[in-house]
């Protein structure tokens, strides 16, 4: 029991305070002025009305762990007990009712005063001595009175008084109240929660309670009964350079699996240990991928005949989880088999939605019955890993200035000549960058540093067209992180009317695993395929192309065919910040000599490479080659002979651009987008914008974090419903199409819930995805759903770098995708704990552009914005948080993050998946062709994938 009204409770999770001044109390008294006339001595007005800042229902002891045996002589029940650990739900506009019993167990009468001290939203809860009517019928309502305070009632010995607490919410979100019971000189407090929902949020409710997934039985596939039948086309191909096996050394495997860190990476990266350093990190990554693939194994499943194949339904396959492609291995073992039974190997011939078509050995097909039950194991493919090992080995032949520019003496000076642009829309920085690239004669890479929306793709395309038009001897390799990004670059090259690229001089190289239907029909003519399977041309044909476009990993096919080092005069790596260094080395170490011009385009302030192993990421695999270059003085000082920084943003409204410019780019970004489109869009949305001309809007909403089934991913259906409500308002007037709107959210399950809600409303064209899916993209309107609504999970996310919090780069990308309007939905009490989101929240408040639940107490972080050097440098002695090497200024960023060891404990917000998956898919993921199960022993595997 507490005598104080203004205490901080539950370790700061909420604050209750008295009314700030007498005017608030006077206003309330005027509103309740006739209370004594109606109720006599039973009731009066509230004398000290409080305010609730934020109560985290998962931490509130009075609700979560209420124990009447621990109470004093007057026992008061807790209203609205939780259901399965969560607040009860009620529809907006309807009334929820619960009783509160007050029992005097003493032998003396006690004086009782009861009042609702505070509610959020205000006046959403009421008290009554009579059970509120269940309908709005006037007859049922006769004689019923609700109130906020009941004072000076005598409770006799042994008497039990029942009063009623009702909640009638008027808007979505968590409703909270604090009820005070003054018993004599003591005060007892009860906190009640109610979750206000609507039909949409109810439709997204968990279908079954969350439970940790059971550990699946694992069976060895080192040996198998009979190899599955492989496609004939894969068997006869002979490659000049075959990938070595690169078997993982047994001692290194045992060391890493025992959670020890190998010595090879402890001292950091040097010239001397380059190969051993990265190969060790790659082994750590590969072992994690093996473990992740095992999580997709299935038990007690059936397969049915489908022509010459057996069809296996794989839950999650449509979302590429697991990521399976043609040629991958699937191992099957009868359920009733003992531990000594050797499994059968099947080969994937076709992938359709959520099923794969398999071919096993002839004996297996003869013995199969559609009623048979099997345990199925998916094997991780080592092909892409072997490509990375090979690239690191090949790097030993590179010049020192390519790998470690700071180790070479002297400063490069590039002689340039005046550029006559092919495109008339180039700005000063773009022209300078292209002139430098054309004047470059090998040496360290040249960097196009392109913050969001500054036109680095335009710059790359112009540079390539200049080379194609003016240098007939130029041979260009252009690599992008994903198939979608590579296709987009091809389209941009072909769309320039001033330069006609001959069809026989440009080639789009695709991995055989890429689905044929994934390629746009008008681009197929630039590819080579056989029976709808993409193939790589032989060496003689490859050397005749002047431009070859590929993903980072597919470029290894050129090495397999025998393309020699030095063949390409120029190598362009787009979105280089998203690729790990070994991925960048696939093209650089295999094809670069002293005279090759290497151009990297990207932004070290945006998302880095997708890495699965927390330890590998922390020790350096999460740092891109581009980012490491900025540790060299010539790059981080922005010497024009090494780097050009593009500063003119053609995407965002100036007010959208302001904060990221200040936070990440030293205030240098200039908003150069034509204002006509922005003003037109904003004029149509004035009914949504409280600030009218300020295009960043924050909707504060307190929802509920939930999980379902054995899926560890989080979702917030209340917030999802709010997002849908916003979209409806945006599209009401017909000025915005579905393709003009994008929704960014950090958790896979929130993506799925939002997609379901939008599909039910016939809005399937609104793209919903993670930050990674939107990097490199833009929409007129971007809505960000932050999901988190409890402090407990917020801290877990911060420690493990999940979600949006404690990840400045994810924040940077999320808020720079919008052209005309940026809308954030979330719990301001949660996201304000992060200094970047806190600045955005109060930036909106200061511009009268905040709506929703009550705001937290304002917390100001030091306005010491991270510098260029801060964000890309660190001393290498102490690993920083995963993927955030160099975010030194923020105190929360300097802690070493603990690796997550139990999958069931973490939300999959940080676990990436391959391109096209729901989760961490993006048009520019260096993991666009994430290794999927292909047998390492198969002779065809080197070229098939």
C-alpha positions, 0 to 999 in steps of 0.5 A: 500500500502506498500513500503517494500519488506520484511514485515511479513504479515497476522500474520506471515502466510508468509514472502516475502524477497528480494534476499539474495545476488547479485549473484542471481540477476546477474544470473537472469540478465544473463538469461533475457539478451535479454529482452530489444532487444525483448520488447524495453522500455516496459520491463526489468529484475527484479531488486529485486527478492523475495522469498515466504516462505508460504502463507496460502490462507485461511488467505490472505486478498488480495484474500479472502476479496478483495474489490476494493472500498477500493483501492486508485485512481488506482484500480487493480483487483485481479486475479484468484478469489476463487471458493467456497472459494478455489483456482482454479484448473488447470491440471499439464502441462496445462496453466491457464489464467486470466486478471488483469485490472488496472484503473487510476481514477485520472485526471493525468497520473501515472507512472506504473511498474509491475513485478512478485516479486516472485512465488512458484514454481519458474517461474510458473507464467508469465505476458503478454500484449496479452492474451496467446494462448489457444493451443500450436499451433505455429500459435496461438503463433506468436507474443506472448511474456510473461515476468516477468516485465513490467516497466515505462509505463504511464497510462493516466487519465481514462485509463484501462490497461488489462494485463494477468497472466498465470500459467503453473504448472509442479508439483502437489500442490499449486502454489502461486505468488506475483505481485507488481504494483508500481504506482508513489511512492506507491506499490499495491500488488496482491497475486494469487493462483492456485491448480495444480492437475492431473486426480487422484486428480480430481477424488477425488474432493468433489461431493458436497459442505460441509454443516453442517448436519441438526439436526435430529428430535429425538423421545423418545424410553423409551416406544414402541408399541411392542417388536421385535421378539428376537432370541429364543436361547437368551431367555433360558440362565441362568447366575449365575452372572447377570449384575446389571442395573446400571441406571444412577442417574437422578441428575448426568445425569442432572449435566453432561448434563448441562456441570458441573463437578461432585464433585466426580472427582474434587479431583482426584483418591484416595483409598477412592473414587475409585468406585465413581470416575470411575463410574462418569467418565463412566457416562460421557462417556456413555452420550457422546455415547448416543449423538453420537448414535443419530447422526446416526438417519435417516429420511424419509427412506424405508424398504423392505421385505426380507423373514421374515425380513425387510431390512434397508440400513444404510449409513456408516454401512460398515465402522461400523459407526454406529457400529451395530451388531446382537441383537441390537435395531432399533426403527421406527416411521412413518414419518407422526406420531405426537409427541405422536405416540409411535415407534416400536422396531425392532431387528437386526438379520443379518448385511450385508455390508451396510444393516441390517435385522430386525424383528419387532412385527407381527403387524408391519410386517402385516401393512408394505408396502415397500413404507412406510416412517419411521424415524429411531432411533438407541439406544445406548447399555448399556451392555458394560458400565454395565460390566465396572460399575460391574468391578469397583464395584468388585475392592473393594475386591482387595488388596491395593497393586494391585490398589495402589502399592505406598500405601503399605510399603516395596519393593517386591523381586522376587526370580528367577531361571535360564530359559531354553528358549523354543524359542532360539531367546530370548534376555537378557531382555526378559529372565529376564522378563520371569524369573521374571514372573515365580518367581512372587507370586502375589502382584502388577502387573508385567510389560513388558514395550515394546517399538515398535518392541521390542518383547513383544508379543514373551515374553508373549508367551514364559512365557505362554508356560513355565507355560503350560509346567512346571506347570500343575496347572497353569490356564491362562487368556490372554486378548487382546484389540481386536478380531484380536489381540486375534486371533494373540496371539492364532496363536502364541501359536499354532505355537511353535513346541517345545510345543504342546498345547492340543486342549481341554486345550485351548479355544478362547472366543468370544462375540456372536456379533462377525460375525462368518465369521470374525474368521479364519477357522483354528481357529474355532475349538478352539471356541464354537458356535451354528448355527454360533453364538459364545457362552460361555461354561458352568462353568464346561467346562470353569474350565477345560481349562488351557488357555483361550484367550479373549478380555478385555470386553468379559472376563466378560462372564466368570464372568457371568458363575460363574468363581470364583476369584482366579481360574486363577493363571496368568492373562496376559493383552496384549497392556495394555496401550490401555485399560482404567482402568475399562476395565483392571479391568474386568479381574483383579477385578473379578478373581484376589486374593492375589496369582494371578500373573497379567502381563501387557504388553504395552508401556505408550509412545504409544497410550492410550485408546479410549475415546469418552467424552472429559471431561471423558478423561481429568479427568482420563478415558483416562489414562490406568491402566498401565500408572497409575502404572508408577506414582509409584516409583518402576515402573518409576524407572524401578525396575526389581522386578516390570518392565522389559524394552525391548530395542532391536528393531527387526523391524526398520532400525537403521535410522528409529529408531534413532529419536523415541529412542531419543525422547521417550526412552532416546536413549536406543533402539537398532536396532537389525534387520538383515540388509540384508532385509533392504539393499536389499529393499533400493537398489531397491528404490534408484531411489526414495531416494535422500539420497540413504542410508537414509531410511526416506524421506520427500515429501513436498507438499502444497495441499488443505484442503477440506470437502464434503457433511455433513461429517466433516472429512477433506481430501487433494486430492492433497496429496492423489494423491502424495501418489498414485504416490509414491506407483506407483514408489515403485511397478514399479520394482516388488520388493514390493507387495501391502501387503508390503506397508501401508499408515497412515493418521489421517482423516477418509475421507482421508482414504476413498479417498486413498482407492478409488484411490488405488482400481481404480488402482487395488491395494486394498491390500495396507492397508490404515488407522489411526495410531490406526489401525497400532499400533502393526503392521508393513510394509516394507514401511510406507507412512504417509499422514499428510493432513493438509495444512492451518494454520487456521485448524492447530491451531484448531487441536492443540487446540483440539488434532486432527490429528497428531499435539500436540500428541506425542504418535500418532507421535511415533506410526506413525513413528515406523511402517516401517521396511525399508522405511518411507515416509512422505507427507505433508506441511512442513510449517504446521507440523513444528509447532509441535516440534516432526514433526519439528525434523523429517522434519529437520532430513530428510533435514540434511540427504539430504532426502527432496524433494518438495516445498520450506522449511519453515524457520528453527525453533529449539526447545529445545532438552529437550527430554521428560523423562520417568517420564515426559511422565507418570506423572502429578500432577493431579491438572490441567488436561492436553490435552486429552489422553496426561496426563503427556506431560509436557515438551512441552509448547503446551501440558500444556494448558487445551484443550477446549472441542469440543461442535459442531460436525459440527465444528470439523474434526472427526480426534479425534472421535474414532470408533469401531474396524473394522471401518474406522477411529480409528480402530486398531488391539488392540483397547480396544474398539473392542466391542464398545457398540452398540444399545441393549435394556437395558431392555431385559433379554437376553442382559447380555449374548447375546453380 
